Amino acid sequence: MKKSIKSIFGVLALFTFFISSPLQANNTVGNGECVVVYTIGDKFAGGWEYIVEGAPEGFEKGFMLIVNQNGAYKVQLQMGGSIFMGESVVAKGSKLNFSVDVEGEKVVVALMMKRSKFTGTSTSSQGVFNVMGAKTISAE
């Protein structure tokens, strides 16, 4: 039951993100209509539950939402009852790197994606913490 509630929450979060974020499309069809294309089977896009080993209380676990809009990835983190947007998002090969401002402090995140799981690090003035997660919502 708990897992299905998380799945429902994740789907709602994904839907809310798509609705609330502005979409831009550079592709047009003959009559001038804009076309937005999302990549099916994208290894990054989707909803991910994660834990950060040794992180301060309230920030040790959360939910990460990744979307691909016109070839550019956007990252949203939900943790400690707050929502944080990723900045300087770079995806190359199986690596995803971004930074996030958490309560006025820059946190640099480096992840290595492998199928439906990832591992990596979160680096801030508090130290370097191991991060691991698993995909709970697919973008497909």
Phi, psi and omega in degrees: 000316181298321180294321180291327177293319177297320179295317178296316178300317181297316178298318178296320178296317178298314178299314180299319180297315180297321181289319187275342181266137180290138179255137176234138179231136178262347180273138175229154174259175187312323183269012177088001178292142175278143178237126176256128183243126173252139182280123177278139180079016179296127184288341181264317188296138178139190179252135185230128170270141182216162173230149177240108184295125176081004181291157177302153181306136181093344181239010184278349176208161180183195182229132180243131178246126180238128176234152177249113179244110178056041177085357178247132180272143174237139183236134175233128177252136176240114180203153178055029180076009181234164177241133181233138179261135177287149178235158178050050183284126179230124177243124180214123183063240177254010183258139176231121180237141176198169174237160180213140177268111180249108179051046176083002180243134179281129176241126180259127184243130177233118184239148174242114182272137176219102183058244184258022179223162172215157172226162178171200181226156175234119186242129177211186177293344178282345180128191178252127183240142175282138180237139173215149181203173180219144179288128178247341179223124178271146179284350183286000000 
